């Protein structure tokens, strides 16, 4: 069950083309983009399930 959750999370992140094709100069900016995308996915998923 836990593996399925992780796989779905990665699949949602892969849908963000800006992250998948990103070639930033620093690891810090790449991690920030992933954190931002993950936060937005979490918020939208939470809103869908609570509505």
C-alpha positions in Angstrom: 0.0 0.0 0.0 2.8 2.4 0.9 4.6 1.7 -2.4 1.5 2.6 -4.3 1.3 6.0 -2.6 4.9 6.7 -3.5 4.5 5.7 -7.1 1.4 7.8 -7.5 3.3 10.8 -6.0 6.1 10.4 -8.5 3.7 10.0 -11.4 2.0 13.3 -10.4 5.4 15.0 -10.2 6.3 13.7 -13.7 3.2 15.5 -15.1 4.9 18.8 -14.3 7.0 19.2 -17.4 8.9 22.1 -16.0 10.4 19.8 -13.3 10.9 16.8 -15.6 12.8 18.9 -18.1 14.5 21.2 -15.6 18.3 21.8 -16.0 19.0 24.2 -13.2 22.5 25.1 -12.3 22.0 24.4 -8.6 20.6 21.5 -6.7 19.0 24.0 -4.3 16.7 25.5 -7.0 15.8 22.1 -8.3 14.8 20.9 -4.8 12.8 24.1 -4.3 10.9 23.5 -7.6 10.1 19.9 -6.5 9.0 21.1 -3.0 6.7 23.7 -4.6 5.1 21.2 -7.0 4.6 18.7 -4.2 3.0 21.3 -2.0 0.6 22.4 -4.8 -0.3 18.7 -5.6 -0.9 18.1 -1.9 -3.1 21.2 -1.5 -5.2 20.5 -4.6 -5.6 16.8 -3.7 -6.6 17.8 -0.2 -9.2 20.2 -1.5 -10.7 17.6 -3.9 -11.1 15.0 -1.1 -12.6 17.4 1.4 -15.1 19.0 -1.0 
